[in-house]
Amino acid sequence: MAFAAAVVSALPMPLRMRLNPFPAVSAFPRSSSRLHYPSSVVSSRRCAWTPSFVIARRRPAIYAVLSRDDTASVPISAIGPANDDKSIFKVTLDLSDAPEYVASYTTPGQSVVTSVPSSGLRAAYMEIASAPHSGPRFDLLVRSVPGSTAEQLCKLAVGDLVELGAITGEGIPVQVIKDAETVLYFAVADGLSPIRALIKSGLTNNSILYYGARNQESVPLQEELNEWQKTGVNVIKVLPEPVQYSFMRDQDKVIKNPDSTVAVLVGPIEMQQEVKRALTNHGVPRENILTIAQWYPNY
């Protein structure tokens, strides 16, 4: 057996995956070449659609809060472009017949495994953009990437069914944010989803949001961003340079009490690394720098 395992581990990755389709979770970070694609443990096989809530059997989801075999077919109650260039869509799912999902979403930063069975594509991880306990619905901000499950989801209409797998991830530790004097949010593209969930949860005190986009037309939810300004969130749109450049120009004036400063980063690894370095150089404790593991945007 040891010899066989050594032979398999020496094979090229595609062949190794076919021989051993269920390797350790750590071997499967989300691909940066596709938006929110999960590992091969999330099944892409189709389940029959019906107009009502459906429970079906499927392969285990990672870190599932629900039963690992649960799925639900839920309808879209609203869908449309979230920005002017139509690169990001806001999709609202009606969970009236899936109360287990409403109850299982407890913390901003959690994801839901989402698939469009008619597409034949694998399921995808989607960060939930609405606040927990905000009613029987999930809001998703979906970046339409050609050839992906996300693109197929953006092509659907009100009333179409979407299949959900498990709620995954531990989310963002909300209490750390509540206790902070200053909260710094960093996001790009659909990385705004968990930040929106935090802000919708009322975590707006002394907050600054650095949001990066290519241009003004690609900034989503612009009316909401304007409303957030009125609730205590200083929204800084960083166009078109990387988010970290704008922050590094501001860092001396925004970090007033390092020990009571918390940062939430949802974006490319380069952005995360540079912002983390700047924060720690200013004395912000590492435990106050919060990220969502394995999140990558797709440009």
C-alpha positions in Angstrom: 0.0 0.0 0.0 2.8 2.4 0.8 4.4 1.7 -2.5 1.1 2.3 -4.4 0.6 5.6 -2.5 4.1 6.7 -3.5 3.5 5.9 -7.1 0.2 7.8 -7.2 1.8 10.9 -5.5 4.5 10.9 -8.2 2.0 11.1 -11.0 1.1 14.4 -12.8 -1.8 16.2 -11.0 -4.6 15.5 -13.5 -3.9 11.7 -13.5 -3.3 11.7 -9.8 -6.8 13.3 -9.3 -8.4 10.6 -11.4 -6.8 7.8 -9.4 -7.4 9.5 -6.1 -10.4 11.9 -6.4 -10.7 12.5 -2.6 -7.3 13.8 -1.4 -6.8 15.9 1.7 -8.7 19.2 1.7 -5.5 21.2 1.9 -4.6 20.0 -1.6 -7.5 21.9 -3.1 -7.4 25.7 -2.7 -9.9 27.5 -4.9 -8.5 28.0 -8.3 -7.6 31.6 -9.3 -8.4 30.8 -12.9 -12.1 30.2 -12.2 -14.4 32.2 -9.9 -15.3 30.4 -6.6 -14.8 26.9 -7.9 -14.8 24.2 -5.2 -12.8 21.1 -5.1 -13.9 17.9 -6.8 -15.6 16.7 -3.6 -18.6 18.9 -4.6 -20.6 16.8 -7.1 -21.7 18.2 -10.4 -24.3 15.5 -11.1 -27.8 16.7 -11.7 -30.7 16.2 -9.4 -34.3 16.4 -10.6 -35.9 19.8 -10.2 -39.4 20.1 -8.7 -41.3 23.3 -7.8 -41.0 22.5 -4.1 -38.2 22.1 -1.6 -36.1 19.1 -2.5 -33.7 17.0 -0.4 -31.3 14.8 -2.4 -28.2 12.7 -1.7 -24.9 14.0 -2.9 -21.2 13.8 -2.0 -19.9 15.5 1.2 -19.4 19.2 1.3 -16.3 20.6 3.2 -16.9 22.1 6.6 -20.6 21.8 6.2 -22.9 23.2 8.9 -25.9 21.4 7.5 -25.9 17.7 7.0 -23.3 16.9 4.5 -25.8 15.1 2.3 -28.4 17.9 2.2 -29.3 19.9 -0.9 -32.2 22.2 -1.6 -33.7 23.6 -4.8 -34.8 27.2 -4.2 -36.3 29.8 -6.6 -34.8 33.1 -7.6 -36.9 36.0 -6.3 -34.9 38.9 -7.8 -31.9 39.1 -10.2 -30.2 41.9 -12.2 -26.9 43.7 -12.8 -25.4 45.2 -9.7 -23.2 47.6 -11.7 -23.3 49.5 -14.9 -21.0 47.3 -16.9 -23.0 44.2 -15.9 -20.0 42.3 -14.7 -21.5 41.6 -11.3 -25.1 40.5 -10.7 -27.2 40.6 -7.5 -29.1 37.4 -7.1 -31.7 37.0 -4.3 -32.8 33.4 -3.5 -36.1 32.7 -1.8 -35.6 30.3 1.1 -39.2 30.3 2.4 -39.3 26.5 1.8 -35.7 25.9 3.1 -35.7 27.1 6.7 -32.7 24.8 7.5 -30.5 27.1 5.3 -31.8 30.2 7.0 -30.9 28.8 10.4 -27.5 27.4 9.3 -26.3 30.8 8.1 -25.1 32.3 11.4 -22.0 34.5 10.6 -21.0 36.9 7.9 -18.3 35.4 5.7 -19.9 32.0 5.3 -20.5 30.6 1.9 -23.1 28.4 0.3 -22.4 25.7 -2.3 -24.4 26.7 -5.4 -25.1 25.0 -8.7 -27.2 25.4 -11.8 -28.1 21.8 -12.6 -29.2 22.5 -16.2 -25.7 23.8 -17.0 -23.9 20.6 -16.3 -21.1 22.5 -14.5 -19.7 21.8 -11.1 -21.1 23.6 -8.0 -19.4 26.8 -6.9 -18.8 28.5 -3.5 -20.7 31.8 -3.2 -20.2 34.1 -0.3 -23.5 35.2 1.1 -24.0 39.0 0.9 -27.0 39.4 3.1 -26.9 39.5 6.9 -27.6 36.4 9.0 -31.1 36.3 10.5 -32.4 38.9 7.9 -35.3 36.9 6.7 -35.9 33.9 4.4 -33.5 34.9 1.6 -29.9 34.9 0.6 -28.4 37.7 -1.4 -25.5 36.8 -3.6 -23.1 39.1 -5.5 -22.0 37.0 -8.5 -19.2 37.9 -10.8 -20.1 36.7 -14.3 -16.9 34.8 -15.5 -17.2 33.2 -18.9 -17.5 29.4 -18.8 -18.3 29.3 -15.1 -21.2 28.3 -12.9 -21.3 32.0 -12.0 -22.0 33.0 -15.6 -24.8 30.5 -15.8 -26.3 31.8 -12.6 -26.3 35.3 -14.0 -28.3 34.2 -17.0 -31.2 32.9 -15.0 -34.5 34.7 -14.4 -37.0 35.2 -11.5 -38.6 31.9 -10.8 -35.8 29.7 -12.0 -34.5 27.2 -9.5 -31.0 27.1 -8.1 -29.6 24.1 -6.2 -27.9 24.7 -2.9 -25.5 22.5 -1.0 -24.1 23.1 2.4 -23.4 26.3 4.2 -19.6 26.3 4.6 -16.9 28.1 6.6 -16.7 29.5 10.1 -17.3 33.1 8.9 -15.7 36.3 10.3 -15.5 36.7 14.2 -18.0 39.4 14.7 -17.1 40.1 18.3 -13.6 41.2 17.4 -15.1 43.8 15.1 -17.6 45.0 17.7 -14.9 45.6 20.2 -12.7 47.7 17.8 -12.3 51.4 17.8 -11.5 51.5 14.1 -12.6 48.9 11.5 -10.9 48.8 8.1 -12.7 46.9 5.3 -10.8 45.9 2.1 -12.6 44.4 -0.9 -12.4 44.0 -4.7 -15.0 42.7 -7.2 -17.5 40.3 -5.6 -15.4 40.3 -2.4 -17.8 43.0 -1.4 -20.2 40.2 -0.5 -19.0 39.3 3.1 -18.3 43.0 3.7 -21.9 43.8 2.8 -23.1 41.1 5.2 -21.1 42.7 8.0 -22.3 46.2 7.3 -25.9 44.9 6.9 -25.4 43.3 10.4 -24.8 46.8 11.8 -21.0 46.7 12.0 -20.5 50.2 10.8 -19.0 52.2 13.7 -15.8 54.1 12.8 -15.5 52.0 9.6 -13.6 52.7 6.4 -14.2 50.6 3.3 -11.5 50.6 0.6 -13.2 49.1 -2.5 -11.1 48.5 -5.6 -12.5 48.4 -9.2 -11.3 49.0 -12.7 -13.6 52.0 -13.2 -16.7 53.7 -11.9 -18.9 51.5 -14.2 -17.7 48.3 -12.5 -18.5 49.4 -8.9 -21.5 47.5 -7.7 -24.4 48.7 -5.5 -23.5 52.3 -5.8 -26.7 53.5 -4.2 -26.1 51.2 -1.3 -22.5 52.5 -0.9 -23.9 56.1 -0.8 -26.3 55.0 2.0 -23.5 53.3 3.9 -21.8 56.7 4.1 -24.7 58.0 6.1 -24.5 55.1 8.6 -20.9 55.7 9.6 -18.9 53.9 6.8 -16.4 56.0 5.0 -16.4 54.5 1.5 -13.3 55.0 -0.5 -13.5 53.9 -4.1 -10.0 53.0 -5.4 -10.1 53.5 -9.2 -8.2 52.0 -11.0 -5.1 51.3 -9.0 -4.8 48.4 -6.5 -6.6 48.9 -3.2 -3.4 48.7 -1.1 -1.8 51.7 -2.8 -4.6 54.0 -1.6 -4.5 52.6 1.9 -0.7 52.9 2.2 -1.0 56.6 1.5 -3.6 56.9 4.2 -2.3 54.5 6.8 -0.6 57.1 9.1 -3.8 59.0 9.6 -6.3 56.1 9.8 -4.4 53.9 12.3 -4.8 55.9 15.5 -4.8 53.1 18.0 -3.2 50.0 16.6 -4.3 47.7 19.4 -7.9 48.6 18.8 -7.8 48.5 15.0 -9.3 45.6 13.1 -9.0 44.9 9.4 -11.1 42.6 7.2 -9.5 41.7 3.9 -11.3 40.0 1.0 -9.2 40.2 -2.2 -6.2 39.0 -4.1 -3.3 37.5 -2.2 -0.9 40.3 -3.2 -3.3 42.9 -1.7 -3.7 40.9 1.4 0.1 40.5 1.9 0.9 44.2 1.4 -2.0 45.4 3.6 -1.0 42.9 6.3 2.6 44.1 6.2 1.6 47.7 6.5 -0.8 47.0 9.4 1.7 44.9 11.4 4.4 47.5 10.8 2.0 50.0 12.5 1.6 47.7 15.4 -1.8 46.2 14.6 -1.9 42.7 16.2 -2.0 39.8 13.7 -5.1 38.4 15.3 -6.9 41.6 14.4 -6.3 41.1 10.7 -9.2 38.9 9.4 -9.4 37.1 6.1 -11.6 34.5 4.4 -9.5 31.5 3.6 -9.0 30.5 0.0 -11.0 33.5 -1.5 -9.6 34.6 -4.8 -11.2 37.0 -7.4 -10.9 36.4 -11.1 -9.9 39.3 -13.4 
